[in-house]
Amino acid sequence: MLTTYHSQFIVPFAQPIPAELLIAELGRLYPRDRWVVEMLAEHRTLTTAQLTALGFATDPASTSRRLKILARRGWIDRLLSATASEADDTFWCLGPLGAQLTPLGGFRRVTPAQVYRARDRLREDPRLPGLLQAHDFFVDLATRARTQPGSDLRTWWSPRTCGLITRPRRDAWHGEYIHDRNRHAFWYEPDPGNIHTSALADHVHHYRRLAERTGLATVLFHASDPEREQRLRWYLDRRNMRHLTVVTSNPDQSHPADPVWQPIGETHRLALTDLPHTPEQWPPDNLIYDVRPRAPHPIHDPHRPDDESIADGEYHYPPHH
């Protein structure tokens, strides 16, 4: 079945998108539209509700209306269509124009057929559950930051961006949360639920080498359920975690910024802001020369000042409704 997304290209269309079409459509983009395209390029898929929580619009209905317009124009596309009862939870991904505009695509000659094949591969990707779990985690942190003065989700890097410094491993996430003038950076490891917990625990060896290279030594393992967290902790306790701060949690705990993170070898749980502060030289400029421009700020706020003003409590995000 062919679906019309724009009068000048139909799915699947194997010819490159005309440059004049891209230029014409660029003139119709608002800044928040560009932010959505960049976020989907970075994180592959986000839902209507998640984009609303990140500040795209004040309510899911307004977000949905604008995203549907962007989809008709070819900037974005539906990855998974929601049921009628879950209309606010439609999953979105890049469309042909978005793939051509973003830094990952540059202005190379992308065809709609290539973009839709990539969309279909993502639908069947066995790593998709871990991807969605990671997105829920970071969106929860962003939502808290928007309602708590002096807080900010300063950084949310996908494996695509992290891969520039974590090669050859490509499935690590990185975040940095600011609260009360302190920066708390970390590596985030979700649990896809389809691998043995022993194999998941083995990932810690990669972070030990990464900490030696970057100075960032805090690792958050987020198990898919309480039972898997306990098994994961048993295996982690038998791994070499020298120089690392390794903590675990699971979705049955409360908000990820609250005291839900249990250090290996301990019985108590800590809040995210109780974890070690970020090294002053993170990120090292000589290590990630071309990383930062790829990842947009995860909270959309046209009035957002510099990081220091937020950390000092001089500015907080508009209330999220």
PEDA-V196302 format. One record per run of one state. SS is the DSSP state (h for helix, s for strand, l for the rest). FROM is the first residue (numbers start at 1). TO is the last residue. Records with the same first field share a line. If there is no record, write none. Layout:
SS->FROM-TO + FROM-TO
This chain:
l->1-3 + 7-8 + 11-15 + 17-18 + 27-30 + 44-45 + 54-59 + 74-75 + 81-83 + 90-90 + 95-95 + 102-110 + 125-127 + 148-150 + 158-158 + 167-172 + 180-181 + 191-196 + 203-203 + 215-217 + 224-225 + 237-244 + 251-260 + 264-268 + 271-271 + 275-291 + 295-306 + 312-321
s->4-6 + 9-10 + 16-16 + 46-47 + 76-80 + 91-94 + 111-111 + 151-157 + 173-179 + 182-190 + 218-223 + 245-250 + 261-263 + 269-270
h->19-26 + 31-43 + 48-53 + 60-73 + 84-89 + 96-101 + 112-124 + 128-147 + 159-166 + 197-202 + 204-214 + 226-236 + 272-274 + 292-294 + 307-311
